């Protein structure tokens, strides 16, 4: 009985599925996008694509504000593997390191040893002491260290 029920549900789902040759609405890129570029609504448009070609396409609201992880062609759909959070601190770039403890704030210059998005933990080296520290990305070119 259970096997028959599972088979019936599977057949009903298969019948309800959209045939692969039917066009569906999908979000595609309106222009070519370079690696690292942050996407906005102006970069996207809707197009009718065959269901097989639109498989894995993200919704517009999931794409806006994300950065391309590789070069993307105009007219292509955007998949999860094509985007990531924007890297606002880049490896090798100078950063301002801030340590806060209550009312005390100490800042120093340093260099990022890894790239990171806002809220990521990255390794940095302080220019004054040459110590390697773990810091949280706060803003472009700015990281902070939590005082214990």
N, C-alpha and C positions, 0 to 999 in steps of 0.2 A: 504494500500500500504506500509506504513512504517513498519508495523508488518511483512509483507512478506519479506521486505528487510532485517530486523534484523534476521529473521529466516534463510534466504539464507546465510547471512554472518556467522552466527553461524554454519550452516551445513558445509560450506566451511572450517572454522577453525577446526572443529572436524575432517574432512577428512584429513586435512594437518597435524594434530597432530601425533606424533610418538606413535605407539601402545605401551602399557605398558610392553610387553614381549620382546621388541627390546632392544639390548644392546647399551649403549651410553658411550662415553669416559668421565671419571671423575677423578679428582685428589684425591688420597688416601694417607694415611700415610704409609711410608715404614718401620717404626719401632714404638714401643710404645713410647708415649710422656707423661711425668709427668706434673702435674699441675704447672703453672708458667714458664715452659720451653719455650724459644723463638724458633720459627720454622724457618728453612732455607730451601733452595731448596733441600739440601741433604736429608731432612726428608720426601720428597714427591715423588710420582711416579704417573704415569697415569695407569688406569685400565679400562677395559670394564665391566660395570655393567648394570643390568636391569634398565630401566628408573625409575621405582618406587623406587629402592634402591638408585639411584643417585640424587633423588629429594632434592634440598636444598644445594647441594655441591657447595663450593666456587671454584673460579678459583685459580690457582697457585699464580698469582701475588697478589691476595687479601689476601693470607695466609702468605706469606713470611714476616718476621719481626714482626709478631704478637705472642702473648703468649697464651698458652693453659689455659683455665679457669678451666679445670678439667682433670683428667687422660684420655688419648685417646689411644685406642688399635690400633695396627698395622693393616693395611688393611681397616680401617674405613675412611669414607669420613669426611671432615671437614665442619661443618656448622657454620653459623654466631654466634650461641650461644656457640660454643666450643672455641672461641678465643676472645681476647681483646688486647688492647695496653699493652705493657710490663710495669709492675709496678716497677719503678726504685727507689722509696722511699717507704719503708715499715713501717707500723704502729709499734711504739715502738723503732725503730732504731734511732741512733744518726744522726743528720744532722748539716750541717754548714749553718747558716742563714746569708745572705748577704743583706745589705741595701745600695743602691747606690743613690746618689743625686749629679748629675754633676760629679766633680772630686773627691768627697768625697765617700769613701767606708768604711763601718763598718761591721765587721763580728763577729759572736757570735756562740757559740755551743748551740744546742737544741735537742729536741726529737720530732719525728713525731707523731702526734695523729691520723693520717690516712695514708693509702697507696695512692700512686698516680703515674700516668704516666707523662711523660714530658709535661709541659704546664698545668697540672691540678692545681687547687687551693686546698691546704691542710691546715689543722690546725696544728700548731707546738707550742711547749712551749719552751721559752728561759730558759736555765739553770741558767743564772745569775740573772734574774728578776722574774722568774716563771710566766711571762705574756704569755697568749695565743694569738697567732698571726695568721693571714691568710697569706700564702706565696704561691708562684708559684714554682712548681718543675722545676729545671733547669737541673740537672744532677743527677747521682747516689749519694745519700747522700748530695745533695746540693739544697737549696731553696733560693728564693730571695723575698724581699719585696720592692714594689715600693714606693719611697718617693714622697709625694705630694707637 
